[in-house]
């Protein structure tokens, strides 16, 4: 059985969707990052980058959410594109676009707005602009096709869904109105039973919700170094 190291952040949630869509049996292993559990020797042996999610599947250990999606898709032969070079190229390009663009810029936009100390105006503007730009590219893409790769629902759509649920957190409460195609895409995935099961994982474990000083240091160790 797959061991799934998770919390309720966007990247673990998209892996949860993938596992549910594929009906793969898995054991949940919560990692409470506000308590610093990502820094324990046990977890670092699985993911030396101290980030969630990760999976252990027999002898295979996979970390990075997009690597996990690709691994599971290839393992099961499901939610993949067609076999032509063009289809494979589109698949890898858009999956990596989410990995290197959507996730990092959205995450940094939230971080600098809500966590970073002053002065931070430049950083907030920089990452908000780039997050807006990246989401605009996906909005345009989904304006001419049902799913990211056309008519077939793939792990690329799961990767997008992990973050598109949180566009209001990234760009503000009115931002979804700017992205009707992304909202349509989000709604169609939300209606899938697998998505509902993935979202229900929030009731499986009580993660720490308070962002106190201990949580800030656990999640952002550079703040401790700055204080020291």
CORCOR-V977354 format. One line per field, one symbol per residue. phi: phi as a letter, one per 40 degrees, with the letter a starting at -180 (. if undefined). burial: # if it has 9 or more other ideal C-beta (glycine too) atoms within 8 Angstrom, else .. Layout:
phi->???
burial->???
//
This chain:
phi->.ccbcaabcdcccccddcccccfccabcbcbccccgccccdcccccbccfbbcabbbgccbbbgccccdcdcccccgbfbccccdcccccdccccccccbbdcccccccccccbbccccadccccdccdccdccccccdcdccbacbdbhcbcbccccccddcccbddccbhcccdccbcccccdccccdccdcccccccccccacccbccccccccccbdccccccc
burial->.######..#############...#.#.#########....##.##...#######...#############..#..###.....##.##..######.###.#########..#...#..##..##.###.#########..#.###....###############.##...##..#.######.###.#.#####..#.....#......#####....#.....
//
